[in-house]
Amino acid sequence: MKNETKMERKSDRELVVTRSFNAPARLVYKAWTTPDLFKQWWVPKSFPITLLSCEKDVRVGGKYKLVFAHGEGQTMAFFGKYLEVVPNAKIVWTNEEDGSGGNVTTVTFEEKDGKTLVVMSDLYASKEALDESLESGSSSSGAATETFQQLEDLLGTLNK
C-alpha cells in the first residue's frame, strides 16, 4: 500500500506535512539523524541540486549544517541548532540561514503496529515569510512528496 504525503497550511505561519512510513520509529528517526542516511533521501532527485555535506550533532544545543551545490559551481548552506531531541519520538530545530530568526521545524515520529506517522511542522517568523517560501518553492515542504518517497525507499533497504 502506497502512503500518501499530505501538506496543509495550519495558520498564517505554520505549514504541516504528514506521512506514514512502513518502518518502525527507530529506523525513521535514524534516517533523519544519521548524516550518511540523511544525504540519501533529503534532496529530491528531480531537483538540480546536490547535498555536498551534512553535519549533524543531534542533541539539545547541538548544531547542524547542510551545504548544497546548485548551478555553475554555486553553493548554499542551511544551518541551525537543535532545541529539543527525544530519541525515536521528536526533533525540533531552528533554521537560521536567512538571518531573520528563521523558522522552527518540529518533526514527530509516532509508531503504531510497525508503521510510523511522521508529522513535520514548519513555523515561520511571519505570514510573509511562509508566503514567500511557498511561492518560491524553497520550503522544505515544497518537495515533500518526492523527498518522503525517497525516505520510504531507503527505509525499505534498512534492516528492520
OpenMM code with the backbone's topology and positions (N, CA, C; nanometers):
from openmm import Vec3, app, unit

residues = "MET LYS ASN GLU THR LYS MET GLU ARG LYS SER ASP ARG GLU LEU VAL VAL THR ARG SER PHE ASN ALA PRO ALA ARG LEU VAL TYR LYS ALA TRP THR THR PRO ASP LEU PHE LYS GLN TRP TRP VAL PRO LYS SER PHE PRO ILE THR LEU LEU SER CYS GLU LYS ASP VAL ARG VAL GLY GLY LYS TYR LYS LEU VAL PHE ALA HIS GLY GLU GLY GLN THR MET ALA PHE PHE GLY LYS TYR LEU GLU VAL VAL PRO ASN ALA LYS ILE VAL TRP THR ASN GLU GLU ASP GLY SER GLY GLY ASN VAL THR THR VAL THR PHE GLU GLU LYS ASP GLY LYS THR LEU VAL VAL MET SER ASP LEU TYR ALA SER LYS GLU ALA LEU ASP GLU SER LEU GLU SER GLY SER SER SER SER GLY ALA ALA THR GLU THR PHE GLN GLN LEU GLU ASP LEU LEU GLY THR LEU ASN LYS".split()
positions = [
    Vec3(0.0832, -0.1183, 0.0000),
    Vec3(0.0000, 0.0000, 0.0000),
    Vec3(0.0878, 0.1248, 0.0000),
    Vec3(0.0595, 0.2161, -0.0909),
    Vec3(0.1374, 0.3381, -0.1024),
    Vec3(0.0883, 0.4405, -0.0003),
    Vec3(0.1822, 0.5001, 0.0693),
    Vec3(0.1490, 0.6012, 0.1682),
    Vec3(0.1451, 0.7383, 0.1016),
    Vec3(0.0482, 0.8188, 0.1401),
    Vec3(0.0301, 0.9500, 0.0809),
    Vec3(0.0936, 1.0573, 0.1689),
    Vec3(0.1599, 1.1528, 0.1049),
    Vec3(0.2141, 1.2682, 0.1749),
    Vec3(0.1104, 1.3793, 0.1674),
    Vec3(0.0771, 1.4362, 0.2830),
    Vec3(-0.0233, 1.5422, 0.2881),
    Vec3(0.0412, 1.6698, 0.3406),
    Vec3(0.0080, 1.7814, 0.2766),
    Vec3(0.0591, 1.9108, 0.3193),
    Vec3(-0.0600, 2.0018, 0.3474),
    Vec3(-0.0549, 2.0718, 0.4606),
    Vec3(-0.1649, 2.1593, 0.4983),
    Vec3(-0.1115, 2.2848, 0.5660),
    Vec3(-0.1625, 2.3968, 0.5217),
    Vec3(-0.1302, 2.5226, 0.5889),
    Vec3(-0.2240, 2.5335, 0.7085),
    Vec3(-0.1678, 2.5249, 0.8291),
    Vec3(-0.2489, 2.5236, 0.9511),
    Vec3(-0.2845, 2.6639, 0.9996),
    Vec3(-0.2018, 2.7629, 0.9646),
    Vec3(-0.2264, 2.9009, 1.0057),
    Vec3(-0.1482, 2.9921, 0.9117),
    Vec3(-0.1489, 3.1207, 0.9424),
    Vec3(-0.0730, 3.2160, 0.8601),
    Vec3(0.0761, 3.1865, 0.8613),
    Vec3(0.1232, 3.1198, 0.9678),
    Vec3(0.2672, 3.0983, 0.9838),
    Vec3(0.3099, 2.9513, 0.9841),
    Vec3(0.2161, 2.8567, 0.9841),
    Vec3(0.2529, 2.7166, 1.0018),
    Vec3(0.2111, 2.6294, 0.8837),
    Vec3(0.3069, 2.5499, 0.8376),
    Vec3(0.2847, 2.4532, 0.7313),
    Vec3(0.3171, 2.3150, 0.7877),
    Vec3(0.2253, 2.2192, 0.7703),
    Vec3(0.2428, 2.0858, 0.8274),
    Vec3(0.2367, 1.9812, 0.7167),
    Vec3(0.3329, 1.8897, 0.7204),
    Vec3(0.3382, 1.7786, 0.6258),
    Vec3(0.3312, 1.6494, 0.7068),
    Vec3(0.2456, 1.5555, 0.6635),
    Vec3(0.2330, 1.4272, 0.7330),
    Vec3(0.2458, 1.3130, 0.6334),
    Vec3(0.2988, 1.2023, 0.6835),
    Vec3(0.3067, 1.0801, 0.6041),
    Vec3(0.3355, 0.9633, 0.6976),
    Vec3(0.2784, 0.8485, 0.6648),
    Vec3(0.3112, 0.7240, 0.7348),
    Vec3(0.4189, 0.6515, 0.6566),
    Vec3(0.5060, 0.5843, 0.7291),
    Vec3(0.6143, 0.5065, 0.6697),
    Vec3(0.6042, 0.3628, 0.7172),
    Vec3(0.6370, 0.2712, 0.6292),
    Vec3(0.6320, 0.1282, 0.6594),
    Vec3(0.7602, 0.0842, 0.7295),
    Vec3(0.7865, 0.1430, 0.8448),
    Vec3(0.9072, 0.1120, 0.9223),
    Vec3(0.8857, 0.1566, 1.0661),
    Vec3(0.9578, 0.0940, 1.1589),
    Vec3(0.9463, 0.1363, 1.2990),
    Vec3(1.0092, 0.2749, 1.3201),
    Vec3(0.9641, 0.3441, 1.4239),
    Vec3(1.0102, 0.4801, 1.4529),
    Vec3(1.1619, 0.4879, 1.4679),
    Vec3(1.2226, 0.3853, 1.5269),
    Vec3(1.3682, 0.3917, 1.5473),
    Vec3(1.4433, 0.4005, 1.4150),
    Vec3(1.3919, 0.3356, 1.3091),
    Vec3(1.4589, 0.3425, 1.1793),
    Vec3(1.4321, 0.4758, 1.1094),
    Vec3(1.3108, 0.5261, 1.1215),
    Vec3(1.2792, 0.6550, 1.0597),
    Vec3(1.3616, 0.7645, 1.1278),
    Vec3(1.3683, 0.7606, 1.2587),
    Vec3(1.4494, 0.8558, 1.3353),
    Vec3(1.5962, 0.8454, 1.2948),
    Vec3(1.6451, 0.7230, 1.2804),
    Vec3(1.7844, 0.7019, 1.2401),
    Vec3(1.8121, 0.7643, 1.1034),
    Vec3(1.7172, 0.7525, 1.0100),
    Vec3(1.7346, 0.8109, 0.8771),
    Vec3(1.7365, 0.9643, 0.8822),
    Vec3(1.6701, 1.0235, 0.9811),
    Vec3(1.6702, 1.1692, 0.9975),
    Vec3(1.7968, 1.2184, 1.0659),
    Vec3(1.8576, 1.1359, 1.1503),
    Vec3(1.9659, 1.1837, 1.2365),
    Vec3(2.1051, 1.1349, 1.1974),
    Vec3(2.1159, 1.0406, 1.1065),
    Vec3(2.2451, 0.9876, 1.0631),
    Vec3(2.2834, 1.0533, 0.9308),
    Vec3(2.3898, 1.1343, 0.9293),
    Vec3(2.4244, 1.2095, 0.8087),
    Vec3(2.4325, 1.1256, 0.6805),
    Vec3(2.4971, 1.0098, 0.6848),
    Vec3(2.5102, 0.9280, 0.5632),
    Vec3(2.3747, 0.8809, 0.5111),
    Vec3(2.2816, 0.8532, 0.5994),
    Vec3(2.1471, 0.8132, 0.5573),
    Vec3(2.0670, 0.9345, 0.5101),
    Vec3(2.0740, 1.0424, 0.5843),
    Vec3(2.0015, 1.1648, 0.5509),
    Vec3(2.0366, 1.2131, 0.4099),
    Vec3(2.1644, 1.2063, 0.3763),
    Vec3(2.2098, 1.2516, 0.2438),
    Vec3(2.1478, 1.1695, 0.1311),
    Vec3(2.1039, 1.0486, 0.1590),
    Vec3(2.0489, 0.9623, 0.0553),
    Vec3(1.9047, 0.9958, 0.0186),
    Vec3(1.8348, 1.0699, 0.1029),
    Vec3(1.6928, 1.0928, 0.0749),
    Vec3(1.6460, 1.2372, 0.0814),
    Vec3(1.7195, 1.3265, 0.1427),
    Vec3(1.6680, 1.4605, 0.1708),
    Vec3(1.6444, 1.5462, 0.0458),
    Vec3(1.7300, 1.5374, -0.0555),
    Vec3(1.7157, 1.6206, -0.1751),
    Vec3(1.6387, 1.5439, -0.2822),
    Vec3(1.5287, 1.5996, -0.3317),
    Vec3(1.4551, 1.5316, -0.4389),
    Vec3(1.5462, 1.5094, -0.5600),
    Vec3(1.5454, 1.3890, -0.6121),
    Vec3(1.6310, 1.3572, -0.7268),
    Vec3(1.5969, 1.4416, -0.8490),
    Vec3(1.4743, 1.4929, -0.8572),
    Vec3(1.4345, 1.5750, -0.9713),
    Vec3(1.4873, 1.7185, -0.9622),
    Vec3(1.5406, 1.7582, -0.8473),
    Vec3(1.5909, 1.8943, -0.8297),
    Vec3(1.7344, 1.9043, -0.8804),
    Vec3(1.7719, 2.0199, -0.9350),
    Vec3(1.9082, 2.0375, -0.9857),
    Vec3(2.0064, 2.0818, -0.8769),
    Vec3(1.9984, 2.0180, -0.7612),
    Vec3(2.0907, 2.0480, -0.6522),
    Vec3(2.1435, 1.9177, -0.5939),
    Vec3(2.2583, 1.9288, -0.5275),
    Vec3(2.3228, 1.8136, -0.4647),
    Vec3(2.3586, 1.8499, -0.3217),
    Vec3(2.3361, 1.7586, -0.2305),
    Vec3(2.3765, 1.7785, -0.0913),
    Vec3(2.5227, 1.7369, -0.0802),
    Vec3(2.6116, 1.8363, -0.0716),
    Vec3(2.7558, 1.8109, -0.0680),
    Vec3(2.8026, 1.7609, 0.0675),
    Vec3(2.7535, 1.8245, 0.1732),
    Vec3(2.7951, 1.7832, 0.3069),
    Vec3(2.6804, 1.7974, 0.4048),
    Vec3(2.6854, 1.7145, 0.5067),
    Vec3(2.5797, 1.7097, 0.6075),
    Vec3(2.6455, 1.6846, 0.7427),
    Vec3(2.6402, 1.7857, 0.8281),
    Vec3(2.6927, 1.7735, 0.9636),
    Vec3(2.5750, 1.7828, 1.0593),
    Vec3(2.5651, 1.6867, 1.1508),
    Vec3(2.4546, 1.6845, 1.2466),
    Vec3(2.5059, 1.6425, 1.3836),
    Vec3(2.4816, 1.7258, 1.4819),
    Vec3(2.5093, 1.6941, 1.6212),
    Vec3(2.3732, 1.6969, 1.6911),
    Vec3(2.2992, 1.5859, 1.6755),
    Vec3(2.1592, 1.5807, 1.7156),
    Vec3(2.1469, 1.5593, 1.8662),
    Vec3(2.1496, 1.6716, 1.9368),
    Vec3(2.1285, 1.6781, 2.0815),
    Vec3(2.0861, 1.8203, 2.1121),
    Vec3(2.0201, 1.8418, 2.2246),
    Vec3(1.9782, 1.9769, 2.2614),
    Vec3(2.1014, 2.0671, 2.2657),
    Vec3(2.0960, 2.1765, 2.1904),
    Vec3(2.2088, 2.2684, 2.1821),
    Vec3(2.3075, 2.2335, 2.0712),
    Vec3(2.2960, 2.1128, 2.0149),
    Vec3(2.3823, 2.0731, 1.9043),
    Vec3(2.3451, 2.1487, 1.7782),
    Vec3(2.4348, 2.1466, 1.6820),
    Vec3(2.4124, 2.2211, 1.5585),
    Vec3(2.4127, 2.1289, 1.4375),
    Vec3(2.3578, 2.1817, 1.3285),
    Vec3(2.3632, 2.1109, 1.2011),
    Vec3(2.4023, 2.2103, 1.0927),
    Vec3(2.4565, 2.1570, 0.9846),
    Vec3(2.4896, 2.2384, 0.8680),
    Vec3(2.4788, 2.1505, 0.7446),
    Vec3(2.4005, 2.1972, 0.6479),
    Vec3(2.3842, 2.1285, 0.5198),
    Vec3(2.4368, 2.2214, 0.4116),
    Vec3(2.5271, 2.1706, 0.3268),
    Vec3(2.5808, 2.2504, 0.2171),
    Vec3(2.5381, 2.1855, 0.0865),
    Vec3(2.4743, 2.2669, 0.0016),
    Vec3(2.4222, 2.2202, -0.1264),
    Vec3(2.4977, 2.2855, -0.2418),
    Vec3(2.5102, 2.2125, -0.3514),
    Vec3(2.5641, 2.2677, -0.4758),
    Vec3(2.4475, 2.2874, -0.5713),
    Vec3(2.4495, 2.4006, -0.6403),
    Vec3(2.3471, 2.4262, -0.7416),
    Vec3(2.4071, 2.5181, -0.8473),
    Vec3(2.3545, 2.5112, -0.9661),
    Vec3(2.4038, 2.5974, -1.0730),
    Vec3(2.5485, 2.5685, -1.1073),
    Vec3(2.6118, 2.6673, -1.1624),
    Vec3(2.7514, 2.6556, -1.2047),
    Vec3(2.8462, 2.6810, -1.0873),
    Vec3(2.8735, 2.5776, -1.0115),
    Vec3(2.9694, 2.5885, -0.9027),
    Vec3(2.9241, 2.6713, -0.7838),
    Vec3(2.7976, 2.7003, -0.7725),
    Vec3(2.7473, 2.7779, -0.6606),
    Vec3(2.7101, 2.6840, -0.5454),
    Vec3(2.7267, 2.7337, -0.4236),
    Vec3(2.6860, 2.6557, -0.3068),
    Vec3(2.5970, 2.7412, -0.2181),
    Vec3(2.5186, 2.6737, -0.1366),
    Vec3(2.4364, 2.7419, -0.0364),
    Vec3(2.4349, 2.6543, 0.0881),
    Vec3(2.4308, 2.7197, 0.2028),
    Vec3(2.4339, 2.6471, 0.3296),
    Vec3(2.3075, 2.6746, 0.4096),
    Vec3(2.2597, 2.5710, 0.4756),
    Vec3(2.1474, 2.5807, 0.5681),
    Vec3(2.1984, 2.5319, 0.7026),
    Vec3(2.1652, 2.6033, 0.8086),
    Vec3(2.2185, 2.5667, 0.9392),
    Vec3(2.1269, 2.6130, 1.0505),
    Vec3(2.1505, 2.5576, 1.1660),
    Vec3(2.0735, 2.5942, 1.2838),
    Vec3(2.1140, 2.5078, 1.4012),
    Vec3(2.0290, 2.5085, 1.5036),
    Vec3(2.0597, 2.4295, 1.6232),
    Vec3(1.9364, 2.3519, 1.6666),
    Vec3(1.9618, 2.2478, 1.7408),
    Vec3(1.8547, 2.1617, 1.7922),
    Vec3(1.8057, 2.2160, 1.9260),
    Vec3(1.6748, 2.2359, 1.9336),
    Vec3(1.6117, 2.2882, 2.0550),
    Vec3(1.5581, 2.1778, 2.1444),
    Vec3(1.5118, 2.0695, 2.0827),
    Vec3(1.4546, 1.9579, 2.1578),
    Vec3(1.4837, 1.8295, 2.0811),
    Vec3(1.5269, 1.7279, 2.1523),
    Vec3(1.5548, 1.5973, 2.0921),
    Vec3(1.5047, 1.4891, 2.1869),
    Vec3(1.4095, 1.4104, 2.1390),
    Vec3(1.3601, 1.2949, 2.2126),
    Vec3(1.3816, 1.1749, 2.1198),
    Vec3(1.4836, 1.0926, 2.1456),
    Vec3(1.5154, 0.9831, 2.0542),
    Vec3(1.3928, 0.9010, 2.0142),
    Vec3(1.3838, 0.8767, 1.8839),
    Vec3(1.2771, 0.7975, 1.8225),
    Vec3(1.1386, 0.8600, 1.8333),
    Vec3(1.1290, 0.9856, 1.8808),
    Vec3(0.9979, 1.0475, 1.9003),
    Vec3(0.9857, 1.1905, 1.8477),
    Vec3(1.0898, 1.2743, 1.8654),
    Vec3(1.0732, 1.4160, 1.8309),
    Vec3(1.2078, 1.4846, 1.8124),
    Vec3(1.2115, 1.5749, 1.7129),
    Vec3(1.3275, 1.6611, 1.6908),
    Vec3(1.2742, 1.8005, 1.6583),
    Vec3(1.3304, 1.9028, 1.7242),
    Vec3(1.2943, 2.0417, 1.6967),
    Vec3(1.4234, 2.1169, 1.6684),
    Vec3(1.4251, 2.1933, 1.5559),
    Vec3(1.5454, 2.2681, 1.5226),
    Vec3(1.5115, 2.4036, 1.4627),
    Vec3(1.6108, 2.4936, 1.4697),
    Vec3(1.5974, 2.6260, 1.4097),
    Vec3(1.6562, 2.6227, 1.2692),
    Vec3(1.6109, 2.7180, 1.1878),
    Vec3(1.6637, 2.7380, 1.0531),
    Vec3(1.7126, 2.8827, 1.0493),
    Vec3(1.8441, 2.9019, 1.0571),
    Vec3(1.8999, 3.0348, 1.0828),
    Vec3(1.9689, 3.0994, 0.9639),
    Vec3(1.9666, 3.0361, 0.8478),
    Vec3(2.0467, 3.0841, 0.7361),
    Vec3(2.0058, 3.2200, 0.6811),
    Vec3(1.8809, 3.2607, 0.6989),
    Vec3(1.8403, 3.3889, 0.6409),
    Vec3(1.8643, 3.5075, 0.7339),
    Vec3(1.9098, 3.4820, 0.8561),
    Vec3(1.9441, 3.5890, 0.9481),
    Vec3(1.8248, 3.6579, 1.0134),
    Vec3(1.7030, 3.6139, 0.9841),
    Vec3(1.5844, 3.6803, 1.0382),
    Vec3(1.5266, 3.6065, 1.1588),
    Vec3(1.6010, 3.5182, 1.2152),
    Vec3(1.5473, 3.4366, 1.3233),
    Vec3(1.4921, 3.3067, 1.2691),
    Vec3(1.4609, 3.3085, 1.1412),
    Vec3(1.4216, 3.1877, 1.0697),
    Vec3(1.3012, 3.1153, 1.1258),
    Vec3(1.2689, 3.0083, 1.0566),
    Vec3(1.1580, 2.9270, 1.1032),
    Vec3(1.2086, 2.8157, 1.1939),
    Vec3(1.1153, 2.7561, 1.2661),
    Vec3(1.1459, 2.6440, 1.3544),
    Vec3(1.0731, 2.5221, 1.2996),
    Vec3(1.1456, 2.4125, 1.2863),
    Vec3(1.0890, 2.2886, 1.2349),
    Vec3(1.0773, 2.1885, 1.3486),
    Vec3(0.9612, 2.1246, 1.3567),
    Vec3(0.9364, 2.0185, 1.4534),
    Vec3(0.8962, 1.8942, 1.3764),
    Vec3(0.9628, 1.7826, 1.4048),
    Vec3(0.9273, 1.6548, 1.3434),
    Vec3(0.8979, 1.5571, 1.4557),
    Vec3(0.7821, 1.4905, 1.4466),
    Vec3(0.7486, 1.3872, 1.5443),
    Vec3(0.7364, 1.2533, 1.4732),
    Vec3(0.7663, 1.1477, 1.5467),
    Vec3(0.7633, 1.0103, 1.4966),
    Vec3(0.6735, 0.9300, 1.5904),
    Vec3(0.5592, 0.8844, 1.5406),
    Vec3(0.4646, 0.8092, 1.6233),
    Vec3(0.4445, 0.6705, 1.5626),
    Vec3(0.4915, 0.5689, 1.6358),
    Vec3(0.4843, 0.4315, 1.5844),
    Vec3(0.3568, 0.3617, 1.6301),
    Vec3(0.2970, 0.2895, 1.5353),
    Vec3(0.1801, 0.2069, 1.5661),
    Vec3(0.1806, 0.0882, 1.4713),
    Vec3(0.1809, -0.0311, 1.5282),
    Vec3(0.1778, -0.1547, 1.4505),
    Vec3(0.2892, -0.1619, 1.3464),
    Vec3(0.4095, -0.1186, 1.3837),
    Vec3(0.5256, -0.1291, 1.2949),
    Vec3(0.5349, -0.0208, 1.1889),
    Vec3(0.4372, 0.0702, 1.1840),
    Vec3(0.4406, 0.1837, 1.0921),
    Vec3(0.4643, 0.3102, 1.1737),
    Vec3(0.5209, 0.4115, 1.1085),
    Vec3(0.5496, 0.5358, 1.1794),
    Vec3(0.4848, 0.6538, 1.1088),
    Vec3(0.4045, 0.7278, 1.1839),
    Vec3(0.3474, 0.8518, 1.1341),
    Vec3(0.4475, 0.9632, 1.1629),
    Vec3(0.4889, 1.0318, 1.0568),
    Vec3(0.5783, 1.1466, 1.0701),
    Vec3(0.4962, 1.2721, 1.0465),
    Vec3(0.5080, 1.3668, 1.1400),
    Vec3(0.4446, 1.4967, 1.1259),
    Vec3(0.5563, 1.6008, 1.1309),
    Vec3(0.5729, 1.6749, 1.0207),
    Vec3(0.6758, 1.7783, 1.0119),
    Vec3(0.6069, 1.9135, 1.0036),
    Vec3(0.6332, 1.9985, 1.1012),
    Vec3(0.5714, 2.1299, 1.1090),
    Vec3(0.6782, 2.2373, 1.0971),
    Vec3(0.6585, 2.3291, 1.0023),
    Vec3(0.7460, 2.4460, 0.9899),
    Vec3(0.6687, 2.5669, 1.0389),
    Vec3(0.7205, 2.6328, 1.1436),
    Vec3(0.6605, 2.7543, 1.1973),
    Vec3(0.7484, 2.8713, 1.1538),
    Vec3(0.6945, 2.9561, 1.0684),
    Vec3(0.7689, 3.0684, 1.0125),
    Vec3(0.7584, 3.1918, 1.1016),
    Vec3(0.8536, 3.2829, 1.0873),
    Vec3(0.8567, 3.4045, 1.1691),
    Vec3(0.7388, 3.4965, 1.1382),
    Vec3(0.6870, 3.4872, 1.0152),
    Vec3(0.5753, 3.5739, 0.9772),
    Vec3(0.4949, 3.5081, 0.8651),
    Vec3(0.3757, 3.5605, 0.8419),
    Vec3(0.2921, 3.5153, 0.7308),
    Vec3(0.3654, 3.5384, 0.5988),
    Vec3(0.4294, 3.6540, 0.5875),
    Vec3(0.5010, 3.6891, 0.4648),
    Vec3(0.6146, 3.5913, 0.4360),
    Vec3(0.6844, 3.5479, 0.5401),
    Vec3(0.7940, 3.4528, 0.5207),
    Vec3(0.7418, 3.3195, 0.4682),
    Vec3(0.6291, 3.2730, 0.5220),
    Vec3(0.5709, 3.1480, 0.4722),
    Vec3(0.5197, 3.1660, 0.3303),
    Vec3(0.4506, 3.2764, 0.3027),
    Vec3(0.4010, 3.3028, 0.1677),
    Vec3(0.5160, 3.3017, 0.0668),
    Vec3(0.6238, 3.3700, 0.1012),
    Vec3(0.7404, 3.3775, 0.0121),
    Vec3(0.8016, 3.2395, -0.0102),
    Vec3(0.8128, 3.1623, 0.0953),
    Vec3(0.8695, 3.0286, 0.0850),
    Vec3(0.7851, 2.9390, -0.0052),
    Vec3(0.6546, 2.9458, 0.0112),
    Vec3(0.5649, 2.8652, -0.0718),
    Vec3(0.5698, 2.9086, -0.2183),
    Vec3(0.5729, 3.0393, -0.2416),
    Vec3(0.5760, 3.0915, -0.3785),
    Vec3(0.7048, 3.0546, -0.4500),
    Vec3(0.8161, 3.0557, -0.3771),
    Vec3(0.9456, 3.0266, -0.4396),
    Vec3(0.9710, 2.8770, -0.4514),
    Vec3(0.8928, 2.7972, -0.3767),
    Vec3(0.9154, 2.6532, -0.3767),
    Vec3(1.0335, 2.6133, -0.2905),
    Vec3(1.0850, 2.7081, -0.2111),
    Vec3(1.2046, 2.6799, -0.1307),
    Vec3(1.1736, 2.6169, 0.0042),
    Vec3(1.0478, 2.6084, 0.0398),
    Vec3(1.0149, 2.5491, 0.1701),
    Vec3(1.0533, 2.4017, 0.1695),
    Vec3(1.0953, 2.3533, 0.2849),
    Vec3(1.1304, 2.2116, 0.2942),
    Vec3(1.0109, 2.1250, 0.2596),
    Vec3(0.8931, 2.1806, 0.2780),
    Vec3(0.7725, 2.1058, 0.2486),
    Vec3(0.7361, 2.1075, 0.1009),
    Vec3(0.7936, 2.1984, 0.0252),
    Vec3(0.7604, 2.2115, -0.1149),
    Vec3(0.7861, 2.0864, -0.1965),
    Vec3(0.8844, 2.0099, -0.1591),
    Vec3(0.9192, 1.8877, -0.2322),
    Vec3(0.8941, 1.7634, -0.1493),
    Vec3(0.8071, 1.7765, -0.0514),
    Vec3(0.7878, 1.6698, 0.0470),
    Vec3(0.7448, 1.5374, -0.0137),
    Vec3(0.6586, 1.5393, -0.1139),
    Vec3(0.6104, 1.4130, -0.1700),
    Vec3(0.7259, 1.3305, -0.2243),
    Vec3(0.8112, 1.3926, -0.3044),
    Vec3(0.9250, 1.3196, -0.3620),
    Vec3(1.0274, 1.2832, -0.2549),
    Vec3(1.0574, 1.3770, -0.1680),
    Vec3(1.1552, 1.3524, -0.0622),
    Vec3(1.1107, 1.2382, 0.0288),
    Vec3(0.9852, 1.2414, 0.0702),
    Vec3(0.9360, 1.1372, 0.1598),
    Vec3(0.9261, 1.0019, 0.0895),
    Vec3(0.9032, 1.0006, -0.0408),
    Vec3(0.9061, 0.8728, -0.1130),
    Vec3(1.0486, 0.8176, -0.1153),
    Vec3(1.1456, 0.9051, -0.1309),
    Vec3(1.2861, 0.8615, -0.1264),
    Vec3(1.3205, 0.8068, 0.0112),
    Vec3(1.2665, 0.8676, 0.1165),
    Vec3(1.2872, 0.8154, 0.2520),
    Vec3(1.2234, 0.6774, 0.2636),
    Vec3(1.1021, 0.6614, 0.2140),
    Vec3(1.0347, 0.5305, 0.2174),
    Vec3(1.1186, 0.4238, 0.1464),
    Vec3(1.1733, 0.4601, 0.0303),
    Vec3(1.2585, 0.3651, -0.0460),
    Vec3(1.3822, 0.3274, 0.0344),
    Vec3(1.4454, 0.4262, 0.0974),
    Vec3(1.5641, 0.3991, 0.1790),
    Vec3(1.5291, 0.3096, 0.2975),
    Vec3(1.4188, 0.3378, 0.3646),
    Vec3(1.3780, 0.2580, 0.4802),
    Vec3(1.3583, 0.1123, 0.4413),
    Vec3(1.3138, 0.0874, 0.3198),
    Vec3(1.2948, -0.0492, 0.2717),
    Vec3(1.4246, -0.1274, 0.2594),
    Vec3(1.5370, -0.0565, 0.2544),
    Vec3(1.6673, -0.1217, 0.2417),
    Vec3(1.7360, -0.1448, 0.3758),
    Vec3(1.6850, -0.0815, 0.4812),
    Vec3(1.7480, -0.0919, 0.6132),
    Vec3(1.6972, -0.2165, 0.6849),
    Vec3(1.7822, -0.2721, 0.7701),
    Vec3(1.7420, -0.3885, 0.8488),
    Vec3(1.6321, -0.3484, 0.9456),
    Vec3(1.5248, -0.4237, 0.9449),
    Vec3(1.4120, -0.3935, 1.0325),
    Vec3(1.4437, -0.4480, 1.1689),
] * unit.nanometer
topology = app.Topology()
chain = topology.addChain("A")
for resn in residues:
    res = topology.addResidue(resn, chain)
    for name in ("N", "CA", "C"):
        topology.addAtom(name, app.Element.getBySymbol(name[0]), res)
